């Protein structure tokens, strides 16, 4: 996941000591929440909910509405990518709800 460092609640560190024949270095995290975060909230769509179904339907309809000619220039690729991003953004904002995370 890529987020702004200023928004990060997790301080990642590399595990440099491990056992066994690994072909990579695992990434672990120390996790702590600052005490001033009493009302920590997240935005989500509940799995299996009506909102999830509406989100998917809105994505399908929105993507079908995008002109699907093969882009031939960088500018056309940028326009198409932005159109897809706009469909996802609108579907998310229309269907996701804010939830308060508690202890």
Rosetta blueprint (number, residue, H / E / L):
1 X L
2 X L
3 X L
4 X L
5 X H
6 X H
7 X H
8 X L
9 X L
10 X E
11 X E
12 X E
13 X E
14 X E
15 X L
16 X L
17 X L
18 X L
19 X L
20 X L
21 X L
22 X L
23 X L
24 X L
25 X L
26 X L
27 X E
28 X E
29 X E
30 X E
31 X E
32 X L
33 X L
34 X L
35 X L
36 X L
37 X L
38 X L
39 X L
40 X E
41 X E
42 X E
43 X E
44 X E
45 X L
46 X L
47 X L
48 X L
49 X L
50 X H
51 X H
52 X H
53 X H
54 X H
55 X H
56 X H
57 X H
58 X H
59 X H
60 X H
61 X H
62 X H
63 X H
64 X H
65 X L
66 X L
67 X L
68 X L
69 X L
70 X L
71 X L
72 X L
73 X L
74 X H
75 X H
76 X H
77 X H
78 X H
79 X H
80 X H
81 X H
82 X H
83 X H
84 X H
85 X H
86 X H
87 X H
88 X H
89 X H
90 X H
91 X H
92 X H
93 X H
94 X H
95 X H
96 X L
97 X E
98 X E
99 X E
100 X E
101 X E
102 X L
103 X L
